[in-house]
Amino acid sequence: MKRLKFLSAAILICTFLFGQTIKIQTGVSVSNLDWQVSSLDWKHENKNLVGIPISIGLDYFQKKHFSLSSNLGLLKKGGTVTLKAPQQVPTPGITIGDEYLSDQKTGANLDYLSLNTTCDFSYPFKNDITPFIGLGPRIDLLLDNVDIYNKYSYGLLFGGGLKYNIKKIQVGIRFDYYLNFNNMYKTEQYGTLRDKTFTTNLIIGYRLK
């Protein structure tokens, strides 16, 4: 709760000092899991997890071809993955350590508080239509109380889309990919687990300046 208050206060300070466009984003997220449990060639069978992300944010330090964008929101990540045992295993019962070489399955349905800041590069056309691409750091705080998962997930956010200005109102669409650097599990006892998460968001903003 203290972290959430701090982040909210930081956004308000940015609004008064630097804010040029305040916005809200919502849409669809699609997430699946990449699970590695050994050096053997396991085949993955994935089932996606679909969610509805929502965030508030600011675009500031806006120039003709550059701006910064900071966003704070809720994001669902996870999915279901089944590892199919390698076909070259001659007989059942062979083990790696204490693990039998049989099909294995895991899944997650996790809610995160996600904070990111991207550098957006744009090329405005006539009629206030502006395509853009963005890249920047992000950190996600796990809201669920699950002991086996790390409390934080961090990495990069790659994005791009289109914005259209109607006087002080801004509408647009943005596509993002969340690249993770750390293992979702606290230890490697269960292997290495990373998510692949994509979002498509509708943007509605109000230009303060």
Order of alpha helices (4+ residues) and beta strands (2+ residues): alpha-beta-beta-beta-beta-beta-beta-beta-beta-beta-beta-beta-beta
